[in-house]
Amino acid sequence: MAVFVLYVLSTAIVSHLVRFERHSKLFLPAIAVWLPIYAFLYFLTPRALGILPAGWIATYPGVDVCYGAMVLLLNVHSYMDFFFGINGGFSTSIMVTLLRADAFALNLDEITASYRRVDGVDKLLAWRLPRLAETGYLSIDPITQRCALTRKGRFVARVGALCKSLLGLGRGG
């Protein structure tokens, strides 16, 4: 647990000091640094901590350290989900925009306008569509700007549509 807390603190501090284009460039290298530290600290810590009953002490320390590493990775995954949900969540972004503008200070048109660049392009789509093209999910025709799914994109869209259907989610859900 201590390593997880240190991981969270270190990523928070580094993200304040360095402006990353993609925060995934912070989180993944950070866990690569903290996993060996976790293993080192595990073997450095006394087995019984001086307080644990004999039945709680691991019979196979190698299995125990691997189990602890998996728990650490799952906690890091949850932390990353939380971060990207808050940082990249559109609903949260709208609520922060309203918070900054005071109660009822913006109407629907003003909120929508706050997500448009000076050239009129929607900031959300202007970021997401090129990123989807960059990662191979769609292609954008340089002349007409029309978007089409790639093979990879069609596969992911089909899986997404199936999941939405199985979960009974409507349009946009």
Buried (B, 14 or more C-beta within 10 A) or exposed (E): EEBBEBBBEBBEEBBEEEEEEEBEEBBEEBBEEBBEEBBEBBEEEEEEEEEEEEEEEEEEEEEBBEEBBEEBBEBBEEBBEEBEEEEEEEEEBBEEBBEEEEEEEBEEEEEEEBBEEEEEEEEEEBEEBEEBBEEEBBBBEEEEEEBEBBEEBEEBEEEEEEEBEEEEEEEEE
